[in-house]
Amino acid sequence: MNSLDIASITSIPSAQHDFDQADLTFSATEWDTYRPEQGKPISYKEQHLIVYPLKELSRAFSVAGIPRSQQQLIKWETDGVLPPTPFTFGRKRFYTENQIRTIVDIALECGLRPRTHVKKTNFSELAHHELTYILKLELNAYEAPVI
């Protein structure tokens, strides 16, 4: 009997065994399949974008299971919890699809729930950081390279 025979006889606990027993079924949630509606094409600093009204951001929060009213989202922006959107026309605020998905994903990641106060999380810090990065990408994506 060699060492391979002994290994096949004895039960050796392994991470692979535990992994094989895990249920890896993925079921999409309503948030996973969410798509914003009522987009408005705009030109912003010579960029062509599709933006969505504030009510679409509010709807996205509801679809994700953490409802926030339009008034609450405006308050977050005026209080500095969310950075102000550069897409404001008159008194109406608009967001790109990337901004909407990022804001809600960060809220979910930070553990915001219907009765969780936003200031008890690091939502604001992450939102400012990520939205600044996204805007740089979106607004610079179509600029011609400098030669």
C-alpha positions as CSV (number, residue, x, y, z in Angstrom):
1,M,0.0,0.0,0.0
2,N,1.5,3.4,-1.0
3,S,0.7,6.9,0.1
4,L,-1.9,7.4,-2.6
5,D,-3.9,4.4,-1.4
6,I,-3.9,5.8,2.1
7,A,-5.0,9.2,0.9
8,S,-7.9,7.7,-1.0
9,I,-9.1,5.6,2.0
10,T,-8.9,8.3,4.7
11,S,-11.3,11.2,4.7
12,I,-9.3,14.4,4.6
13,P,-11.4,17.5,5.1
14,S,-10.8,20.1,2.5
15,A,-12.1,23.4,1.3
16,Q,-12.8,21.7,-2.1
17,H,-15.3,19.3,-0.4
18,D,-17.1,22.2,1.3
19,F,-17.1,24.1,-2.0
20,D,-18.6,21.2,-3.9
21,Q,-21.5,21.1,-1.5
22,A,-22.2,24.8,-1.7
23,D,-25.3,25.9,-3.7
24,L,-23.9,28.3,-6.3
25,T,-27.2,29.0,-7.9
26,F,-27.5,32.7,-8.9
27,S,-31.0,34.2,-8.8
28,A,-31.3,37.7,-10.2
29,T,-33.1,40.2,-8.1
30,E,-35.3,43.0,-9.3
31,W,-32.3,45.3,-8.7
32,D,-30.0,43.2,-10.9
33,T,-32.4,43.7,-13.8
34,Y,-33.2,47.3,-13.2
35,R,-33.0,49.7,-16.1
36,P,-33.8,53.5,-15.8
37,E,-36.6,54.9,-17.8
38,Q,-37.5,58.3,-19.2
39,G,-34.0,59.2,-20.4
40,K,-33.2,62.5,-21.9
41,P,-30.4,62.9,-24.4
42,I,-28.2,66.0,-23.7
43,S,-25.0,67.5,-24.9
44,Y,-22.8,68.5,-22.0
45,K,-19.4,70.0,-22.6
46,E,-19.5,68.5,-26.1
47,Q,-20.4,65.1,-24.8
48,H,-23.5,63.3,-25.8
49,L,-25.1,61.6,-22.7
50,I,-28.5,60.2,-21.7
51,V,-29.6,61.5,-18.3
52,Y,-32.5,60.6,-16.1
53,P,-34.6,62.7,-13.7
54,L,-34.3,62.6,-9.9
55,K,-37.5,60.5,-9.7
56,E,-35.6,57.7,-11.5
57,L,-32.9,57.7,-8.8
58,S,-35.7,57.5,-6.2
59,R,-37.3,54.6,-8.1
60,A,-33.9,52.8,-8.2
61,F,-33.7,53.0,-4.4
62,S,-37.2,51.5,-4.2
63,V,-36.4,48.7,-6.6
64,A,-33.3,47.9,-4.5
65,G,-35.5,47.6,-1.4
66,I,-34.3,50.8,0.4
67,P,-36.8,53.4,-0.6
68,R,-35.8,57.1,-0.5
69,S,-38.1,59.9,-1.6
70,Q,-37.2,62.6,-4.0
71,Q,-37.3,65.1,-1.2
72,Q,-34.8,63.0,0.8
73,L,-32.4,62.8,-2.1
74,I,-32.6,66.5,-2.6
75,K,-31.9,67.0,1.1
76,W,-28.9,64.6,0.8
77,E,-27.5,66.8,-2.0
78,T,-28.1,70.1,-0.2
79,D,-26.6,68.7,3.0
80,G,-23.5,67.4,1.2
81,V,-24.3,63.7,1.7
82,L,-24.3,63.3,-2.1
83,P,-22.2,65.5,-4.3
84,P,-24.3,67.8,-6.5
85,T,-25.0,66.5,-9.9
86,P,-23.5,68.6,-12.7
87,F,-26.6,67.9,-14.8
88,T,-29.1,70.4,-13.3
89,F,-31.4,72.3,-15.7
90,G,-33.5,74.9,-14.1
91,R,-34.5,73.3,-10.8
92,K,-34.4,69.8,-12.1
93,R,-31.6,67.3,-11.3
94,F,-30.6,64.6,-13.7
95,Y,-28.2,61.7,-13.4
96,T,-26.6,59.3,-15.8
97,E,-27.3,55.5,-15.5
98,N,-23.8,54.9,-14.1
99,Q,-24.4,57.5,-11.4
100,I,-27.8,56.0,-10.5
101,R,-26.4,52.4,-10.3
102,T,-23.4,53.5,-8.4
103,I,-25.3,55.6,-5.8
104,V,-27.7,52.7,-5.1
105,D,-24.9,50.1,-5.1
106,I,-22.9,52.1,-2.5
107,A,-26.0,52.4,-0.4
108,L,-26.5,48.7,-0.4
109,E,-22.8,48.1,0.3
110,C,-22.9,50.4,3.2
111,G,-25.9,48.6,4.7
112,L,-28.5,51.3,4.3
113,R,-31.9,49.9,5.0
114,P,-35.3,51.6,5.2
115,R,-34.8,52.8,8.8
116,T,-31.0,53.3,8.7
117,H,-29.8,56.9,9.0
118,V,-27.3,57.7,6.2
119,K,-24.9,59.5,8.7
120,K,-24.3,56.3,10.6
121,T,-22.6,54.8,7.5
122,N,-19.6,55.8,5.3
123,F,-22.1,56.2,2.4
124,S,-21.2,59.9,1.8
125,E,-17.5,59.4,1.7
126,L,-17.8,56.5,-0.8
127,A,-20.4,58.3,-2.9
128,H,-18.3,61.4,-3.3
129,H,-15.2,59.4,-4.2
130,E,-16.9,57.1,-6.7
131,L,-19.1,59.7,-8.3
132,T,-16.2,62.0,-8.9
133,Y,-14.4,59.1,-10.6
134,I,-17.4,58.2,-12.7
135,L,-17.9,61.7,-13.9
136,K,-14.3,62.0,-14.9
137,L,-14.6,58.8,-16.9
138,E,-17.9,59.7,-18.5
139,L,-17.0,63.3,-19.5
140,N,-13.5,62.4,-20.7
141,A,-14.4,59.2,-22.4
142,Y,-15.0,60.8,-25.8
143,E,-12.3,63.4,-25.8
144,A,-9.7,63.1,-28.5
145,P,-6.3,62.1,-27.3
146,V,-3.7,64.9,-27.2
147,I,-0.8,64.2,-29.6
